[in-house]
Amino acid sequence: MKKLVLIVLGACCMASCKKFLSEYSQSDVTPETTEHFGEILFMDAYPGNEEPMHNFAVFLDDDVECYYGPTLGNTGLSRYAAPVFQWQADFSEKVLQQDNSFYFNAWFLYYKRILGANVVIQFIDDAVGPQKDKDRIKGEAFALRAFYHFMLVNLYAAPYNDSTTTPDRSPGVPLRLTSDLSDQHMERKSVKEVYVQIEKDLDSAIALLERDQTIGRVTRINYLAARHLASRVCLYQEKWEAAIAHADVVIARHPRLMDLNTWGGMPVPETKPLAGPNNVESIFCYGTSLEKLPISYGVAYDLSHDLVNSFEPGDQRALVGFYYNPPETREYFAADFSQMKVQSNTLAGTGDSYVNFNSWRSAEAYLNRAEAQIQLYKKNGDANAAAKALLDLNTLRASRMDPAAFVNWPLQPADALLRMCREERRRELYLEEMHRWFDLRRYGMPAIFHKYRPDAFTTETYKLEKRDRQYILPIPKDVLNRNPALQQNPQITGDRLPQ
């Protein structure tokens, strides 16, 4: 088929255009059918499977540690990501002076995908094709637009529950709701306004997608995926009942959990992956494993001792999720632990890829619902809510723990139960999307530490202070240069020094 004319192309070139499809060349065709709009959605609204959105983010949270070993020699691999790992101001400029394989402009990439979704939302109603196809494609577009605004506001704005302000006063991100481009610069909306629009889009997505509840390819958003995202969004807003209601729908239809006791060791991507399209828990998968495997990760950086030490004895996730590299192997492996969760192979001889790493899994739905129930228990003393939370947590843990070591967690005071739930969330979701970084933000932005080892003789400790300014990422400078209506997020001044 001839290439479809997309306003996205104009956006990529930062051109100004008043109306979509106002001009096109003789070699192009305008989208007229639902099939055409389905192609637009897939090519320009869904994340690409070879395009990381923000692969630098793997170095931000406390699940990562820097290592050094003889195998690194004088490669300097630890230095490539050091400015991000040290939470330096202007870390993108510092990194790009050394290497250009990192993707720092998540702002541009997410808004580019939003524009693709907007093309579908704005024009598909007039397309030729069955109404059920229009509903499905438009519903997917609404869900994608909601997801991208959700990621943007959590990258570049304060958390919704920031204790020092209210979301209606906190600067969020611009809302891009049409495919029209104009010379008018978009201003930042409040965090509350962004979340209101996210919820509106998810309501629209759910209403459209629930008209036909057929579950198709896991790489396309369906009504369960939209409900799953809604549970996450409501959890971040501390709308506990709504988070529970959305998770109820997901778990009722898709309750499956991996039974790691049947695995017998390391994961096998073809049949027993920890994430991705072949995982029995996956509701929606997108993107690429390159999101979590940028240069130097897995060589000079890998799982932190802090994360590894959080696993209970008998937790099978510690058996299948990573290797412990004993001292005698240090000549070959710099890291003390080598993660096995993210893999980027292709099935031998079939051409089938399982690199779509990012997964929305049923395990998260259990965790979302459990946390919301605990918060109701904490708020109202509702013992029934506590019992439901424990049922979810123990159901998840039973599928992860060696039966000989597994004991159901008993009822605890609300604060203790919340801490246990958050620790379980960390163990379950490490190295997936940006769960840990976003969770730290909504937990009050606590102080965390990174140990940096540039050579065999040096260990430096860097501290991200409680409520540190770097918990809110800087808007890329080229975005600010193009749009003077935007205000930069406050950042630390000068270099962050080791303690």
Sequence and secondary structure as in RCSB ss.txt:
>XXXX:A:sequence
MKKLVLIVLGACCMASCKKFLSEYSQSDVTPETTEHFGEILFMDAYPGNEEPMHNFAVFLDDDVECYYGPTLGNT
GLSRYAAPVFQWQADFSEKVLQQDNSFYFNAWFLYYKRILGANVVIQFIDDAVGPQKDKDRIKGEAFALRAFYHF
MLVNLYAAPYNDSTTTPDRSPGVPLRLTSDLSDQHMERKSVKEVYVQIEKDLDSAIALLERDQTIGRVTRINYLA
ARHLASRVCLYQEKWEAAIAHADVVIARHPRLMDLNTWGGMPVPETKPLAGPNNVESIFCYGTSLEKLPISYGVA
YDLSHDLVNSFEPGDQRALVGFYYNPPETREYFAADFSQMKVQSNTLAGTGDSYVNFNSWRSAEAYLNRAEAQIQ
LYKKNGDANAAAKALLDLNTLRASRMDPAAFVNWPLQPADALLRMCREERRRELYLEEMHRWFDLRRYGMPAIFH
KYRPDAFTTETYKLEKRDRQYILPIPKDVLNRNPALQQNPQITGDRLPQ
>XXXX:A:secstr
   B  HHHHHHTT   SSTTS   TT B   BHHHHHHHIIIIIS  TT  S GGGGGTSTTEEE   GGGTT 
 HHHHSHHHHTT TTHHHHHHTT S     HHHHHHHHHHHHHHHHHHGGGSBS HHHHHHHHHHHHHHHHHHHH
HHHHHHS  TT TTS TTTSB       S   SS     BHHHHHHHHHHHHHHHHHHHTTS     TTS  HHH
HHHHHHHHHHHTT HHHHHHHHHHHHHH      GGGT SS BTTTB SSSTTSTTEEEEES GGGT  TTBTTT
EEE HHHHTTS TTBTHHHHSEEE  GGGTTT  SSEEE S    B TTT  B    EEEEHHHHHHHHHHHHHH
HHHHH  HHHHHHHHHHHHHHHHTTB TTT        HHHHHHHHHHHHHHHHTTSTTHHHHHHHHTT   EEE
EEEEETTEEEEEEE TT GGGS    HHHHHH TT        S     
